[in-house]
């Protein structure tokens, strides 16, 4: 369905006649006689949203001619542009390359034609129906297991621990996976391409590790953070100092409190705060937070650049004078009133206690 949404967006409209299908499983629950099909409820909702009709080809050799040259064109495209197989680190980069190839294909002229593919499509695009005001929501609703993960297409992705046992909405895209709480994105992962793979984020497990700090050292989330570079050498140095001062459990809790600062402050500011705390010989999370706020404010409001001709702050500036405030007491009017009498208070010293003779 996401492929349809992306295709309609790329075309700039929806085909008005019909779209041919080879009885794809997500759409067809049962193949009946002729062209009758029992469609899935979700597919029917999708077609109704975009307002197009489906033309289902007859299975087998009888309906082979109804597919046109789709499979042949797919083979030509693969041989022309995907041989050898591209070596890319992510699906996002692969899709970026395919987009460039697709733009170049618009300039190609088919055999026996006088105009390019892009020119022909420009004329045919007038026959497309307009896109709806909103895209169809292709997300699914899944339950978070006790390991704070969800399973999508035999791959496992972590979500914040507060959602354990609850159901969250998942949007699986070609390049990434998004997890929603209502309309808010609570987790974002690059899509895994191998079955039974795991994608864990350390921040999703901090509340659990705060209660069970002993599981921190051997957790898969920590190993993933180290591999990605989000758990840096600065964090390692702070953790080592915390363990040396407070012990294993308490020292790990101090580290987790510092890691929680990343949720509300930029990573660069937190790292600067950790470095400043280590330099000052402190491993207090409060000190890290204060120094991180200083670093954040310095980044937001940069100081003016010093003139190269200005002397350094520690240099003695000749001709400097010490200024003092003028004494203004002499300007006040003199008070000639007599001092107040304390005779009334002296009577309290001679008063006998209550009940005495």
DODREN-353063 format. One record per residue: x, y, z of N, C-alpha, C in turn. Coordinates in steps of 0.2 Angstrom, whole numbers, padded with zeros to 4 digits, always signed. Last residue first. Layout:
REM DODREN-353063
XYZXYZXYZ...
//
This chain:
REM DODREN-353063
+0031+0181+0487+0029+0185+0492+0031+0192+0491+0026+0175+0470+0031+0176+0475+0028+0181+0481+0017+0175+0460+0016+0170+0465+0021+0171+0471+0028+0180+0447+0021+0179+0449+0021+0174+0454+0043+0190+0451+0039+0185+0448+0032+0183+0451+0044+0208+0452+0044+0201+0455+0040+0196+0451+0053+0219+0443+0047+0216+0444+0048+0209+0447+0065+0225+0438+0064+0225+0446+0057+0221+0447+0065+0224+0425+0071+0221+0428+0069+0220+0436+0055+0232+0421+0054+0225+0420+0060+0221+0423+0060+0245+0422+0055+0242+0427+0054+0235+0426+0067+0247+0411+0071+0245+0417+0066+0243+0422+0058+0252+0402+0061+0245+0401+0064+0242+0407+0057+0265+0405+0051+0260+0406+0053+0253+0406+0070+0270+0402+0068+0269+0409+0062+0265+0410+0075+0273+0390+0074+0266+0392+0072+0265+0399+0073+0287+0379+0074+0284+0386+0072+0277+0386+0082+0291+0364+0076+0289+0367+0078+0286+0374+0093+0306+0362+0092+0299+0362+0086+0296+0366+0087+0321+0355+0090+0317+0360+0088+0310+0360+0091+0327+0338+0086+0324+0343+0089+0321+0349+0099+0331+0328+0100+0334+0334+0095+0332+0340+0106+0325+0314+0100+0323+0318+0102+0326+0325+0110+0334+0299+0112+0331+0306+0106+0330+0310+0107+0328+0282+0106+0333+0287+0108+0330+0294+0121+0321+0271+0114+0320+0275+0113+0325+0281+0133+0323+0266+0128+0327+0263+0121+0326+0267+0141+0314+0272+0142+0321+0274+0136+0325+0271+0139+0302+0265+0136+0303+0272+0136+0310+0274+0144+0300+0253+0138+0304+0253+0135+0305+0260+0160+0298+0246+0156+0298+0252+0150+0302+0252+0160+0291+0229+0161+0297+0234+0157+0296+0240+0168+0275+0226+0162+0280+0226+0163+0285+0231+0183+0274+0217+0179+0273+0222+0173+0278+0222+0194+0266+0205+0188+0271+0206+0184+0269+0212+0210+0264+0201+0205+0261+0205+0200+0267+0207+0216+0264+0184+0215+0267+0190+0209+0264+0194+0229+0259+0173+0223+0258+0176+0222+0261+0182+0242+0261+0167+0237+0267+0167+0231+0265+0170+0243+0245+0159+0246+0251+0162+0241+0257+0162+0236+0230+0163+0234+0236+0158+0238+0242+0162+0242+0214+0163+0242+0221+0167+0241+0226+0162+0233+0200+0157+0239+0205+0156+0237+0211+0161+0223+0191+0157+0228+0191+0163+0233+0196+0163+0216+0193+0145+0213+0195+0152+0218+0195+0158+0227+0200+0133+0224+0194+0136+0221+0196+0143+0223+0215+0123+0227+0211+0127+0223+0205+0130+0217+0216+0106+0216+0216+0113+0220+0212+0117+0220+0213+0093+0224+0218+0096+0223+0219+0104+0210+0205+0089+0217+0202+0089+0222+0207+0093+0195+0205+0098+0200+0209+0093+0207+0206+0094+0184+0191+0099+0190+0196+0102+0194+0199+0097+0167+0190+0095+0174+0188+0094+0179+0194+0097+0155+0188+0107+0158+0192+0102+0165+0190+0101+0147+0172+0110+0151+0178+0112+0154+0182+0107+0132+0166+0105+0139+0166+0104+0142+0173+0107+0119+0159+0111+0121+0166+0111+0129+0166+0111+0119+0145+0109+0114+0148+0107+0115+0156+0106+0131+0141+0116+0130+0139+0109+0125+0143+0105+0129+0145+0128+0135+0148+0125+0134+0147+0117+0119+0137+0132+0118+0145+0131+0123+0148+0128+0125+0125+0132+0120+0126+0128+0118+0133+0127+0135+0127+0142+0137+0125+0135+0131+0127+0130+0126+0128+0153+0131+0134+0151+0133+0133+0144+0120+0116+0153+0116+0122+0152+0120+0128+0150+0131+0108+0156+0127+0107+0150+0123+0113+0148+0133+0112+0169+0138+0114+0164+0135+0113+0157+0121+0107+0175+0123+0114+0175+0128+0116+0170+0122+0093+0173+0117+0097+0170+0118+0105+0170+0134+0090+0180+0134+0089+0172+0128+0093+0169+0130+0093+0193+0135+0097+0190+0135+0096+0182+0120+0083+0194+0118+0090+0194+0123+0094+0191+0127+0071+0193+0123+0073+0188+0121+0080+0188+0144+0071+0198+0137+0073+0200+0133+0074+0194+0157+0069+0198+0153+0065+0194+0146+0065+0196+0172+0080+0197+0165+0078+0200+0162+0074+0195+0184+0086+0192+0184+0080+0197+0177+0079+0200+0183+0095+0182+0183+0097+0189+0183+0092+0194+0183+0086+0172+0189+0090+0173+0189+0093+0180+0171+0080+0173+0177+0076+0174+0183+0080+0175+0163+0092+0170+0162+0088+0176+0168+0084+0178+0167+0094+0157+0168+0099+0162+0168+0096+0169+0162+0083+0150+0169+0084+0150+0171+0089+0156+0148+0084+0153+0152+0078+0155+0159+0080+0156+0145+0096+0145+0144+0096+0153+0148+0090+0156+0148+0091+0132+0152+0097+0135+0151+0097+0143+0138+0082+0131+0145+0080+0131+0150+0085+0134+0127+0091+0132+0128+0086+0137+0135+0083+0137+0129+0098+0120+0129+0101+0126+0130+0096+0132+0128+0088+0110+0134+0092+0111+0135+0095+0118+0114+0084+0112+0120+0079+0113+0126+0083+0114+0103+0096+0120+0107+0093+0114+0113+0089+0116+0091+0090+0131+0096+0094+0130+0100+0091+0124+0081+0080+0134+0079+0087+0134+0085+0092+0133+0088+0068+0133+0081+0068+0131+0078+0076+0130+0100+0068+0139+0100+0068+0132+0093+0069+0129+0098+0066+0152+0099+0073+0150+0098+0073+0143+0099+0052+0154+0092+0055+0153+0093+0062+0151+0113+0051+0156+0110+0049+0149+0103+0051+0148+0113+0054+0170+0116+0058+0165+0114+0057+0158+0107+0043+0175+0104+0050+0176+0107+0055+0171+0116+0033+0171+0109+0033+0168+0106+0040+0169+0127+0036+0180+0127+0037+0173+0121+0037+0169+0121+0034+0192+0123+0040+0191+0124+0041+0183+0119+0020+0191+0113+0024+0191+0115+0031+0190+0132+0016+0191+0128+0015+0185+0122+0019+0185+0135+0018+0204+0139+0022+0199+0135+0021+0192+0127+0010+0211+0126+0017+0212+0129+0021+0206+0132-0003+0206+0125-0001+0206+0124+0006+0206+0147-0002+0208+0144-0004+0202+0137-0002+0201+0154+0013+0216+0152+0006+0216+0148+0004+0210+0157+0026+0217+0151+0024+0220+0150+0017+0220+0170+0028+0211+0168+0032+0217+0162+0029+0221+0171+0019+0200+0176+0019+0205+0174+0023+0212+0159+0022+0193+0160+0015+0196+0165+0015+0202+0162+0035+0189+0157+0034+0194+0157+0027+0197+0173+0033+0181+0174+0037+0187+0169+0036+0192+0167+0025+0171+0172+0022+0175+0174+0026+0181+0158+0035+0166+0155+0029+0169+0161+0026+0173+0166+0044+0160+0162+0046+0166+0159+0040+0170+0172+0036+0150+0176+0039+0155+0172+0041+0161+0160+0033+0142+0164+0028+0145+0169+0031+0151+0157+0046+0138+0152+0042+0142+0156+0037+0146+0168+0048+0130+0167+0053+0136+0162+0050+0141+0167+0039+0120+0172+0038+0125+0171+0043+0131+0149+0037+0118+0155+0039+0116+0160+0037+0122+0136+0031+0111+0139+0030+0118+0146+0031+0117+0134+0033+0098+0131+0037+0102+0133+0037+0109+0141+0023+0089+0144+0029+0091+0140+0034+0096+0136+0011+0086+0133+0017+0082+0137+0023+0084+0141+0003+0095+0143+0002+0088+0141+0008+0084+0136+0008+0107+0143+0009+0106+0145+0008+0099+0123+0005+0105+0124+0012+0106+0132+0013+0105+0123-0009+0105+0121-0006+0099+0123+0002+0099+0127-0012+0118+0132-0014+0113+0130-0010+0106+0116-0007+0125+0122-0003+0126+0127-0005+0120+0106-0016+0120+0105-0009+0118+0112-0005+0119+0110-0028+0126+0111-0027+0119+0110-0020+0116+0119-0027+0141+0113-0026+0137+0115-0025+0130+0129-0028+0151+0128-0034+0146+0122-0033+0141+0129-0017+0159+0135-0019+0155+0134-0024+0150+0115-0016+0164+0118-0011+0159+0124-0014+0155+0111-0024+0174+0110-0027+0167+0113-0022+0162+0112-0018+0186+0117-0023+0184+0116-0026+0177+0102-0009+0188+0108-0006+0185+0113-0012+0183+0086-0009+0187+0091-0015+0187+0098-0013+0184+0082+0004+0187+0079-0001+0193+0084-0007+0193+0088+0009+0176+0088+0013+0183+0086+0009+0189+0084+0000+0166+0091+0000+0169+0092+0004+0175+0071+0005+0164+0072-0002+0167+0079-0002+0170+0074+0018+0159+0070+0017+0165+0070+0010+0168+0081+0015+0148+0084+0018+0154+0080+0018+0160+0077+0010+0136+0078+0005+0142+0080+0009+0148+0078+0019+0126+0071+0016+0127+0071+0012+0133+0091+0023+0124+0087+0027+0128+0080+0024+0129+0096+0012+0116+0098+0013+0123+0093+0017+0127+0087+0003+0105+0090+0010+0106+0091+0010+0114+0089-0011+0094+0088-0008+0100+0091-0001+0101+0084-0021+0082+0086-0014+0082+0084-0011+0089+0088-0037+0075+0086-0033+0081+0088-0026+0080+0082-0050+0064+0086-0045+0066+0083-0041+0072+0074-0059+0057+0076-0060+0064+0081-0055+0067+0079-0055+0041+0074-0058+0045+0078-0059+0052+0086-0040+0035+0087-0047+0036+0082-0049+0042+0083-0026+0035+0082-0030+0029+0083-0037+0029+0075-0014+0045+0080-0019+0044+0078-0024+0038+0074+0004+0043+0071-0003+0042+0076-0008+0041+0079+0014+0057+0080+0012+0050+0077+0005+0049+0066+0020+0068+0071+0016+0066+0072+0015+0059+0059+0029+0080+0060+0030+0073+0067+0025+0072+0046+0033+0092+0052+0029+0090+0053+0029+0083+0036+0041+0094+0039+0040+0100+0046+0035+0098+0027+0054+0087+0032+0049+0085+0036+0048+0091+0010+0057+0090+0017+0059+0091+0021+0053+0090-0003+0054+0088+0000+0058+0083+0007+0059+0084-0003+0040+0097-0008+0045+0094-0005+0048+0088+0012+0036+0096+0007+0036+0101+0002+0042+0100+0020+0027+0083+0016+0032+0085+0013+0031+0092+0035+0023+0075+0030+0021+0080+0027+0027+0083+0041+0019+0059+0039+0024+0064+0034+0021+0069+0055+0014+0050+0049+0012+0053+0048+0017+0059+0062+0016+0033+0062+0017+0040+0055+0014+0043+0061+0014+0019+0067+0015+0022+0067+0015+0030+0047+0011+0016+0053+0007+0013+0059+0008+0016+0039+0010+0032+0040+0012+0026+0046+0009+0022+0026+0006+0043+0032+0003+0040+0033+0006+0033+0020+0012+0057+0020+0014+0050+0027+0011+0047+0010+0007+0071+0017+0007+0067+0016+0008+0060+0004+0011+0087+0003+0011+0079+0009+0012+0076+0003+0000+0101+0005+0006+0097+0004+0006+0090-0003-0006+0116-0003-0007+0108-0001+0000+0106+0006-0012+0130+0001-0008+0127+0002-0009+0119+0017-0019+0135+0010-0022+0137+0004-0018+0133+0026-0005+0137+0026-0012+0138+0019-0015+0139+0028+0008+0136+0023+0006+0132+0023-0002+0132+0039+0012+0143+0033+0014+0146+0027+0011+0142+0051+0010+0136+0048+0005+0140+0042+0006+0143+0050+0014+0118+0051+0016+0125+0047+0011+0130+0055+0000+0108+0051+0006+0109+0052+0008+0116+0064-0009+0095+0063-0007+0102+0059-0001+0102+0060-0022+0084+0062-0015+0085+0060-0013+0092+0063-0036+0074+0061-0034+0081+0064-0027+0082+0056-0045+0060+0061-0041+0063+0059-0037+0069+0045-0051+0054+0050-0055+0057+0056-0051+0059+0037-0039+0052+0040-0043+0046+0046-0047+0049+0039-0034+0068+0037-0032+0061+0040-0035+0056+0037-0033+0084+0039-0038+0079+0035-0036+0073+0043-0023+0097+0038-0025+0093+0041-0029+0087+0049-0022+0114+0050-0023+0107+0043-0024+0103+0050-0024+0128+0050-0018+0125+0051-0017+0118+0049-0037+0132+0056-0035+0131+0056-0028+0128+0036-0040+0132+0039-0038+0139+0046-0036+0138+0029-0031+0117+0030-0037+0122+0034-0035+0128+0016-0021+0111+0023-0021+0114+0024-0027+0119+0006-0024+0098+0007-0024+0105+0014-0025+0107+0001-0014+0084+0004-0019+0087+0005-0019+0094-0007-0008+0070-0007-0008+0077-0005-0014+0080+0000+0000+0055-0003-0006+0059-0003-0005+0066-0002+0012+0042+0001+0009+0048-0003+0004+0051-0006+0019+0031-0004+0012+0030-0002+0009+0036-0018+0031+0028-0013+0029+0033-0012+0021+0033-0017+0040+0012-0020+0034+0016-0015+0032+0022-0016+0057+0012-0013+0051+0011-0017+0046+0015-0028+0070+0009-0024+0066+0014-0022+0059+0011-0035+0074-0003-0032+0079+0002-0027+0076+0007-0032+0063-0017-0036+0065-0011-0032+0070-0007-0026+0069-0033-0025+0065-0027-0030+0068-0022-0037+0068-0048-0033+0072-0043-0032+0068-0037-0034+0056-0061-0039+0060-0057-0034+0063-0051-0026+0059-0077-0026+0056-0071-0031+0060-0066-0025+0064-0090-0031+0059-0089-0031+0057-0082-0014+0071-0090-0020+0075-0090-0026+0071-0089-0004+0063-0093-0005+0065-0086-0012+0069-0085-0001+0061-0106-0006+0057-0103-0008+0059-0096+0008+0071-0108+0002+0072-0111-0003+0067-0108+0019+0067-0100+0016+0074-0099+0009+0074-0102+0022+0055-0106+0018+0055-0099+0015+0062-0098+0029+0059-0117+0022+0055-0118+0018+0055-0111+0040+0065-0111+0035+0069-0115+0028+0066-0116+0046+0054-0105+0044+0060-0101+0039+0064-0105+0049+0046-0117+0045+0044-0112+0042+0049-0107+0050+0056-0132+0053+0053-0126+0047+0050-0121+0045+0053-0149+0045+0057-0143+0048+0053-0137+0044+0043-0159+0047+0049-0160+0048+0054-0154+0046+0025-0159+0043+0031-0156+0047+0038-0158+0053+0014-0162+0048+0016-0166+0044+0022-0164+0059+0012-0145+0059+0010-0152+0053+0011-0156+0058+0026-0135+0057+0019-0136+0057+0018-0144+0070+0036-0128+0065+0036-0133+0064+0028-0135+0073+0044-0112+0074+0038-0117+0068+0038-0122+0071+0053-0102+0074+0056-0109+0074+0050-0114+0067+0046-0091+0062+0051-0095+0064+0053-0101+0078+0040-0086+0074+0036-0090+0068+0041-0094+0083+0050-0077+0086+0049-0084+0082+0045-0089+0074+0048-0067+0074+0055-0070+0077+0054-0077+0078+0035-0063+0071+0036-0066+0070+0043-0069+0090+0038-0058+0090+0033-0064+0083+0035-0067+0087+0045-0046+0091+0048-0052+0090+0044-0058+0080+0035-0040+0076+0041-0042+0080+0045-0047+0089+0026-0037+0084+0024-0042+0080+0030-0044+0097+0033-0027+0100+0031-0034+0095+0029-0039+0088+0033-0017+0090+0039-0020+0093+0038-0027+0086+0020-0014+0080+0023-0017+0083+0030-0020+0099+0018-0008+0097+0014-0014+0091+0018-0018+0098+0026+0003+0103+0028-0002+0101+0024-0009+0088+0019+0010+0087+0026+0008+0092+0028+0002+0093+0006+0013+0088+0007+0007+0087+0014+0005+0111+0007+0015+0104+0008+0017+0100+0008+0011+0124+0006+0009+0123+0004+0016+0116+0004+0019+0126-0003-0006+0124+0003-0003+0123+0001+0005+0130-0009-0021+0133-0010-0014+0131-0004-0010+0120-0015-0034+0123-0010-0030+0125-0011-0023+0125-0029-0044+0120-0027-0038+0123-0021-0035+0131-0024-0060+0131-0028-0054+0126-0025-0049+0115-0021-0062+0120-0026-0064+0127-0022-0064+0105-0011-0063+0106-0014-0056+0111-0020-0057+0103-0006-0076+0104-0001-0070+0107-0005-0064+0100-0016-0085+0103-0010-0087+0106-0006-0082+0093-0026-0078+0100-0028-0082+0103-0021-0084+0082-0020-0073+0087-0023-0069+0094-0024-0072+0075-0016-0085+0078-0011-0080+0083-0013-0075+0072-0028-0090+0077-0023-0094+0080-0018-0089+0064-0033-0080+0070-0037-0082+0075-0032-0085+0053-0024-0081+0057-0025-0075+0063-0028-0076+0049-0027-0094+0052-0021-0093+0056-0021-0086+0044-0040-0092+0049-0039-0097+0053-0032-0096+0033-0037-0084+0039-0041-0081+0045-0041-0086+0025-0029-0092+0028-0027-0086+0034-0031-0083+0019-0029-0104+0026-0030-0104+0029-0028-0098+0003-0037-0100+0007-0032-0104+0015-0034-0104-0005-0046-0094+0000-0042-0090+0004-0037-0094-0012-0053-0102-0015-0048-0100-0011-0043-0096-0006-0065-0106-0005-0059-0111-0008-0053-0108-0009-0074-0096-0002-0071-0096-0001-0065-0101-0021-0080-0094-0020-0073-0093-0014-0070-0093-0017-0093-0097-0023-0090-0100-0023-0083-0100-0007-0098-0089-0005-0096-0096-0011-0092-0099-0012-0091-0072-0010-0096-0077-0008-0093-0084-0027-0081-0068-0021-0085-0067-0019-0089-0072-0032-0066-0076-0033-0073-0075-0027-0077-0073-0030-0050-0067-0028-0055-0072-0030-0062-0071-0041-0038-0061-0037-0044-0059-0036-0049-0065-0041-0022-0059-0042-0027-0065-0038-0033-0063-0049-0010-0048-0044-0015-0049-0046-0020-0055-0052+0007-0048-0054+0001-0049-0048-0004-0050-0050+0021-0036-0048+0017-0042-0051+0010-0042-0051+0030-0025-0056+0030-0030-0054+0027-0036-0044+0031-0013-0041+0034-0019-0046+0034-0025-0052+0025-0004-0049+0031-0002-0047+0035-0008-0056+0013-0010-0061+0018-0009-0058+0025-0008-0044+0006-0009-0046+0008-0015-0051+0013-0015-0043+0004+0005-0038+0008+0002-0040+0010-0005-0054-0004+0008-0054+0003+0011-0049+0008+0007-0050-0015+0001-0056-0012-0001-0056-0004+0002-0039-0018+0009-0038-0016+0002-0044-0013+0000-0046-0022+0021-0041-0016+0021-0040-0014+0014-0053-0033+0018-0057-0027+0020-0052-0021+0019-0048-0041+0002-0048-0040+0010-0051-0033+0011-0060-0048-0010-0054-0044-0008-0054-0043+0000-0063-0061-0020-0065-0059-0013-0059-0055-0010-0067-0059-0037-0062-0060-0032-0065-0058-0025-0070-0064-0053-0072-0062-0047-0067-0064-0042-0066-0067-0066-0063-0061-0063-0066-0059-0056-0069-0084-0065-0068-0078-0070-0064-0073-0066-0072-0089-0048-0072-0090-0055-0072-0084-0059-0060-0082-0036-0066-0086-0038-0066-0087-0046-0048-0082-0024-0049-0081-0032-0055-0085-0034-0047-0072-0009-0049-0079-0013-0050-0077-0020-0041-0061-0005-0041-0066-0001-0043-0073-0004-0031-0049-0012-0036-0054-0014-0035-0060-0009-0021-0040-0006-0028-0038-0009-0033-0043-0010-0010-0047-0003-0013-0042+0002-0020-0040+0000-0008-0055-0014-0010-0058-0008-0013-0053-0004-0012-0051-0031-0008-0050-0025-0011-0052-0019-0016-0053-0045-0019-0057-0039-0015-0057-0033-0009-0044-0053-0008-0052-0054-0010-0055-0047-0019-0030-0059-0015-0034-0054-0015-0041-0055-0021-0014-0067-0020-0022-0067-0016-0025-0062-0032-0002-0063-0025-0004-0062-0025-0011-0063-0043+0009-0073-0041+0004-0068-0034+0002-0068-0046+0024-0076-0049+0018-0078-0048+0012-0073-0038+0034-0069-0046+0034-0069-0049+0028-0072-0024+0034-0058-0027+0032-0064-0035+0031-0064-0021+0049-0049-0023+0042-0049-0026+0040-0055-0006+0060-0048-0013+0058-0049-0015+0051-0048+0008+0061-0048+0004+0067-0048-0004+0066-0048+0017+0051-0048+0013+0052-0055+0009+0058-0054+0021+0051-0035+0026+0053-0040+0022+0054-0047+0009+0048-0028+0012+0055-0027+0017+0056-0033+0007+0035-0033+0002+0041-0035+0005+0047-0034+0019+0029-0027+0018+0029-0035+0013+0035-0037+0016+0030-0014+0022+0034-0017+0021+0034-0024+0005+0023-0013+0005+0030-0011+0010+0033-0014+0009+0010-0017+0004+0014-0021+0004+0021-0019+0018+0007-0007+0021+0008-0014+0016+0011-0018+0010+0006+0004+0014+0012+0004+0017+0013-0003+0004-0006+0000+0000+0000+0000+0004+0006+0000
//
